């Protein structure tokens, strides 16, 4: 019997959901990384698909701040960010 990590990895591959699991991991990492610079209540990392991280923000100033900080936000080898403003 293998360890739990190997069992999960094999099951993920068997189910064909490795891309979805990777996307969830990237969304979580992006949220933590951006929260180092911007309050978490001002943005939400919505998704990761085809190399693009989608982020919803409360204001255009937050969007500008994220774009300004982009070189400091290390999530992937290439950081492609798509930012949408949300109204609350």
C-alpha positions in Angstrom: 0.0 0.0 0.0 1.4 3.4 -1.0 1.3 6.6 1.0 -1.7 8.9 0.9 0.0 11.4 -1.5 0.7 8.8 -4.1 -2.8 7.3 -3.8 -4.4 10.7 -4.3 -2.1 11.5 -7.2 -2.9 8.2 -8.9 -6.7 8.7 -8.3 -6.6 12.2 -9.7 -4.8 11.0 -12.9 -7.2 8.0 -13.1 -10.2 10.4 -13.0 -8.6 12.8 -15.5 -9.0 15.9 -13.2 -5.4 16.9 -12.9 -5.9 20.2 -14.7 -8.8 21.1 -12.4 -6.8 20.2 -9.3 -3.9 22.3 -10.6 -6.2 25.2 -11.2 -7.6 25.1 -7.6 -4.0 25.0 -6.3 -3.0 28.1 -8.4 -6.1 30.0 -7.3 -5.2 29.3 -3.7 -1.6 30.3 -4.2 -2.5 33.4 -6.1 -4.9 34.5 -3.3 -2.2 34.0 -0.7 0.5 35.8 -2.7 -1.7 38.8 -3.6 -2.9 39.1 0.0 0.7 39.8 1.0 0.3 43.2 -0.7 -3.5 43.9 -0.8 -6.2 43.3 1.8 -8.0 40.1 0.9 -11.4 41.8 1.2 -10.5 44.0 -1.8 -10.1 41.2 -4.3 -11.1 37.6 -5.2 -9.1 35.2 -7.4 -11.9 33.7 -9.4 -10.3 31.1 -11.6 -7.3 29.9 -13.6 -7.8 28.7 -17.1 -5.5 28.4 -20.1 -2.7 30.2 -18.3 -4.8 33.2 -17.2 -5.6 34.0 -13.6 -8.9 35.9 -13.3 -9.3 38.3 -10.4 -12.3 40.3 -9.4 -11.7 43.6 -7.6 -13.8 46.1 -5.7 -12.4 49.2 -7.4 -10.2 50.3 -10.3 -7.6 51.5 -7.9 -7.2 47.9 -6.6 -6.9 46.7 -10.2 -4.2 49.2 -10.9 -2.4 48.3 -7.7 -2.4 44.6 -8.7 -1.1 45.4 -12.1 1.6 47.6 -10.6 2.6 44.8 -8.2 2.5 42.1 -10.9 6.3 41.8 -11.2 6.4 41.1 -7.4 3.5 38.6 -7.5 5.2 35.2 -8.3 2.6 32.5 -8.9 3.7 30.9 -12.2 6.5 31.3 -14.6 4.2 33.6 -16.6 1.8 35.8 -14.8 -1.1 36.6 -17.1 -3.8 38.4 -15.1 -7.3 39.3 -16.1 -8.9 41.7 -13.7 -12.7 42.4 -13.6 -14.2 45.0 -11.3 -17.1 43.9 -9.1 -19.7 46.1 -7.6 -20.7 45.5 -4.0 
